[in-house]
Amino acid sequence: MEITEKFTNNKQIIAFLTEQFPACFIAGSESAKPLKIGVFQELAARLENEPRVSKTQLRGALRQYTMSWRYLHCVKAGVKRIDLDGVEGDEVSQEHADHAQLSLKESKEKAFANKKKTDANKAPARTAKKVSVPSRKKEAPKKAAKKPEIDLSQYKEANHNELKVAQSVKVLLGKSPVSATVVEILKEEVQVQLDSGMVVKVKAKHLIV
């Protein structure tokens, strides 16, 4: 029983297609020819009993062949398309020709961009190394920037009886008031939640609104 190994990549399949259908698939440096629309179906039918390649592999190889720069160059308006036997058929439409040229342009731009990026990564860095000289002078510790003082004249002391849950207030903690929200109003104190998430209880006289 003869054992045939399956093709493992598109390059092998394309080489196989150029052997089986030399009038259709052009190898080497020769100019390619536009393929007939629907050629995949004919190709799948002709190779139905070929154990070395599946329809999925054929589709992938055909896509690689038709997306090559050599092939896209040949897809021009008015040029005759060919079938598997090299028989000419319909002409390439202007729409298909424009699409092919756009695909060619995008493919080249992508390839050149990748090459430029690769070359840039390979280029050795020529920046001079900076030699750090230890300084004998001790740097004075940086003073923390003073927070701008808030004008409290626009606020008034909160009235315990007038406060409401979810009301925005400011809590007098230290020298600077802190924004907070009333969570619960107790008998003698008010429970507020600071912007930091901390919940504290304070007297109403420590709140401004």
URLIN-V202795 format. One line per field, one symbol per residue. ss: DSSP state (a for helix, b for strand, c for the rest). phi: phi as a letter, one per 40 degrees, with the letter a starting at -180 (. if undefined). psi: psi as a letter, one per 40 degrees, with the letter a starting at -180 (. if undefined). A space follows every 10 residues. Layout:
ss=???
phi=???
psi=???
This chain:
ss=ccccccccca aaaaaaaaaa cccccccccc ccccbcccaa aaaaaacccc ccccaaaaaa aaaaaaccaa aaaacccccb bbcccccbbb bccaaaaaaa aaaaaaaaaa aaaaaaaaaa aacccccccc cccccccccc cccccccccc caaaccbcca aacccccbbb bbbccbbbbb bbbbbccccb bbbbccccbb bbcaaabbc
phi=.cbbcccbac cccccccccc bccbccbgcc ccbccccgcc ccccccbdcc ccaccccccc ccccccbccc cccccbdgcc cbcccgccbc cccccccccc cccccccccc cccccccccc cccccbcccc ccbccccccc dccccccccc ccccbbcccd cccbcgccbb bcbgcbcbca bcbabccbbb cbbccchcbb bbcdccbbb
psi=hhhhhiieid dddddddddd gdedhhiaei hiihiihedd ddddddfdeh eehidddddd dddddeeidd dddegihehh iiadeehibi ihiddddddd dddddddddd dddddddddd ddhihehhhh hhhhhehhhh hhhhhhhhhh hedeiihihd eeiihehhih hghbdhihii hhdhhadeih hihideehhi hiideeii.
